[in-house]
Amino acid sequence: MKRVLFPVLLFALASAAGQVHAQGAGDRQQGLRLAQDVCSECHAIRRALSQSPNPRSPTFYQLASTPGMTTAALMVALTTPHAGMPMFMLTAEEREDIITYILSLR
């Protein structure tokens, strides 16, 4: 039984990891377009911009360059209300696109 269970468990874990990776791949260009529409009022969304329109808002480059910044951390930032950040009604795909764009600025 143990000989059968281990390969099945290993296959299930590998399949799940592959699905998570595939789901996390957003569209960078669509993320830029969304960022221009939704985020640029407060954030500098392009790498070359050193300061955001709202000085209290980090630039996207600063976010991308933060040590330990991950897709999961950005997902939390986009789905959890916090001081000064308006809550946007973004689809899961739109969030993935914006996150892909932000992380591409590294």
Secondary structure as UniProt FT lines:
FT   HELIX           2..23
FT   HELIX           28..38
FT   TURN            39..42
FT   TURN            47..48
FT   TURN            55..56
FT   HELIX           60..65
FT   TURN            67..68
FT   HELIX           71..79
FT   TURN            83..84
FT   HELIX           92..104
//
